[in-house]
Amino acid sequence: MHIYPNAKAVVRALAPDEPVILNRPHAARRAARFFVEKFPGKVLYAVKANPAPDLIEVLWDAGVTHYDVASIAEVRLVRGVLPEANLCFMHPIKTAKAIAEAYHQHGVKTFSLDTVEELEKIVEACRDPETGDPAADLRLCVRLRVSSEYSELSLAAKFGCDLLEAPGLLQQARQHCDWLGVCFHVGSQAMTPFAFVQALDRTRAAIAEASVVIDMIDVGGGFPSAYPGMEPPPLEDYFAMIAKHFEALPIAYNAELWCEPGRALCAEYSSMIVQVNKRRADELYINDGAYGALYDAAHVAWRYPVRALADNLRDPEIDFAFYGPTCDDADFMQGPFPLPSDIQAGDYIEIGMLGAYGAAMKTGFNGFGDAECVVVADEPMMSLFDGSRVREASDNVVSLR
Ligand SMILES: *Cc1c(COP(=O)(O)O)cnc(C)c1O
């Protein structure tokens, strides 16, 4: 496999007129090692953030053995790449067929749920097809609804049972498994560790009320990456807060602690080269957009770091907005994206930090969406793991009492 030194070398070699995804396996490996070594529990990778098989192999080689999958297609994909991986089906709404295939054909034992209906569906789908006996090895995980108020992207509305329902559901689930967990998701890109403290407080209330034995606490994803205007406190602060509040929970003495990062493990994995097809004042028409890897830039005004890839551009930077390639007005990214003021049609731009919810979001709408993938050796445009961020106690941490 050819490894290019950086984006400029890719432009020189390919002069691409379609977007090119630049992958950095070394960055994903470094993020995975950081989590595996420093998180005080087990680290699952949330596959939806980026299901690229090459990435999944890198994470496995770096020590990530458990995978959070949310659809039967993700179950099959990860099982195909990693025959030995431990797969956990963490979408609280599954079809009976998907549950049965996951359990009987792919060895999936861990399932999340947030209703009694889903609990019954899981128990039925996992019965022995010959004897009708219930499965003795189910590992169930009750999803609790928690606040997303400290996160950039909410996951609070759709899934999770509330504090009134949780105790009863925990008691019922306990009757069908020898291993019972509680899981939640604080929302993506949680900008302070306090998000997890609040969620763990809620978890404590649910467990105390249910008074059942809990074998596992899964604090979900939400661990941040770095983007322009969004530089989070050190991840070590998150880990320390989680460890402290986990230890104070009324749970089995040997209970496990899990997390399921998506974004934090793969944001640094990819960037993308795009070409400017037209300039209109401070708007650049580029060849990827809202239906491509820039979905979040268009739909939730997410900002990504950018740089021009030509050596001849010298003018001071001004703020640009982008239009994508489709014929749709909604294919618009407000940015701001600071680039040299003399940039023009034909020039190339590298857009960074697209490894999570970027490269994975590309569609073929309107005939656009093809992108070659290449490997590059340089550093991601921003990083939480390259040692550039000095470890210091952060002001951003809200300490409790
Ligand atoms: C999306 C998702 C994750 C990953 O979230 P990030 O914010 O990318 O870390 C983890 N767990 C579940 C259940 C999810 O839906």
The ligand as an ORCA input file, in Angstrom:
! r2SCAN-3c Opt
* xyz 0 1
  C     -23.560      7.129     18.748
  C     -23.412      6.271     19.936
  C     -22.154      6.154     20.559
  C     -20.956      6.962     20.141
  O     -21.114      8.318     20.474
  P     -19.921      9.363     20.325
  O     -20.529     10.651     20.736
  O     -19.496      9.333     18.898
  O     -18.817      8.935     21.234
  C     -22.048      5.285     21.644
  N     -23.106      4.572     22.090
  C     -24.325      4.651     21.510
  C     -25.429      3.829     22.056
  C     -24.522      5.510     20.419
  O     -25.742      5.605     19.861
*
